[in-house]
Amino acid sequence: MPPVSCYIQPQKYCTWEAAREEAELVVFSAIDELFSKTDIDPRAIDILVVNCSGFSPTPGFPDMIVRKYKMRSDIRNIHLSGMGCSAGIISIELVKNLLQTIPQGAQALVVSTETITPNFYVGNERAMLLPYCLFRMGGAAVLLSTSPVKARFRLKFIIRTLTAADDNSYNCIHQMEDNNGNKGLDLSIDLTAVAARTLKSNISTLAPLVLPPSEKLLFALSFISQKLLKRRVKLYVPDFRTAFEHFCVHAGGRAVIDEVQRSLGLSDEHVEPSRMTLHRFGNTSSSSVWYELAYIEAKGRMRRANRVWMIGFGSGFKFGCLGWKKEKKKKLPVGSLILDDSEENTGSLPLTPTDARRSTPPRTSGVAAKARARQRPHARVRRPFSPVARNPLSAIPALFFRPLIASHCARCCSAPRLAVASAIDVHGSPHDGHPPSSLRVRPPSASRTKPP
């Protein structure tokens, strides 16, 4: 919760300055962690997109970030406001479109957060009190690029659905004032039904793109049988587990997660990242899907060529989904700079940078390889791998995602940081039933203390 919630009468301290301090605490902590893990110069960022629905100060979030990190004056910056919990998905689509208009190799920074201080509700309406039992401080900074060399995930598709033309969908999440003039967020009882209906509309577009031919055939036969037998046969629900290995459902609430799980026929393990994110961090709005992706990687469940389905939804009613594919580790040219070359997250992961260096086999330079080849005349020296030389189509710009996510979640006034930026900071057994220690808040001290 924000620091103002610690006071007996928090409404007296919910000032504009307090809201700006909360935003800087979350956003700057996430970006600092991202830059420290990637060694990227802030002036190398070409695009900056920030989304925050409940707080739109002047100067805005992009101005605060550019001033803090002294970024270039020609950077393309955008602030998305009023888009709800689906703003993170919309930001990725916006960055994708912008990256396609500039030369390959450009880098974009996406920051997803939500500010609670200016939206603190002090009334007695139950429907307007519920959001503040769920929402918590949180944010994520994500780095995207069109360079395939350093990428770990590749963006496969983006599909969005908006059902604001329907009155029930439009009013299910509504910011309004109660009878006493207290501003708050009202959640309708029809929220779960609206979410399920919008989900069906979205997957009707998604299914032909991702489902295997066997699932398409079963659905077609079921549809024809239903038409011939006049709806006496239940329509077959495609099994999306054949198209994706991992699911990141927005942690908006237990009821919404249950409805998505029931509609898609997912197992408890598939929605475990969403439930654990909601349990540990609450509803962090648009950044919750990045917490869930970090949870999957921290548990060591992500494998090469795995596919991830991100599902986000928010007021409007807006529904969006992203498809990511885990990229295979590429053989880079000798001497190339590797910003994100952490080992695959399998089994138990190293706890410290020293352990990570010990667990990573040393890289052999080209000079050393040639020296060994002289000693062994019949040995063959491997040339540096060049993806463009072997496959000219690989030079076509495509959007890649580098999941170096620096997330932040504050639960006390000591400005703790939460880093999920590389394999050296994530660990935990896959079956302990609790979030990994990297997803637990640590104080910003030199020594790592055991979390409560």
Secondary structure, 3 states (H helix, E strand, C coil): CCHHHHCCCHHHCCCHHHHHHHHHHHHHHHHHHHHHHHCCCHHHCCEEEEECCCCCCCCCHHHHHHHHHCCCCCCEEEEECCCHHHHHHHHHHHHHHHHCCCCCCCEEEEEEEECCHHHCCCCCCHHHHCHHHHECCEEEEEEEECCCCCCCEEEEEEEEEECCCCHHHHHCEEEEECCCCCEEEEECCCHHHHHHHHHHHHHHHHHHHHCCHHHHHHHHHHHHHHHHCCCCCCCCCCCHHHCCCEEEECCCCHHHHHHHHHHHCCCCCCCHHHHHHHHHHCECHHHHHHHHHHHHHHCCCCCCCCEEEEEEEECCCEEEEEEEEECCCCCCCCCCCCCCCCCCCCCCCCCCHHHHHHHCCCCCCHHHHHHHHHHCCCCCCCCCCCHHHHCHHHHCCCCEEEEEEEEECCCCCCCCECCECCHHHCCCCCCCCCCCHHHCCECCCCCCCCCC
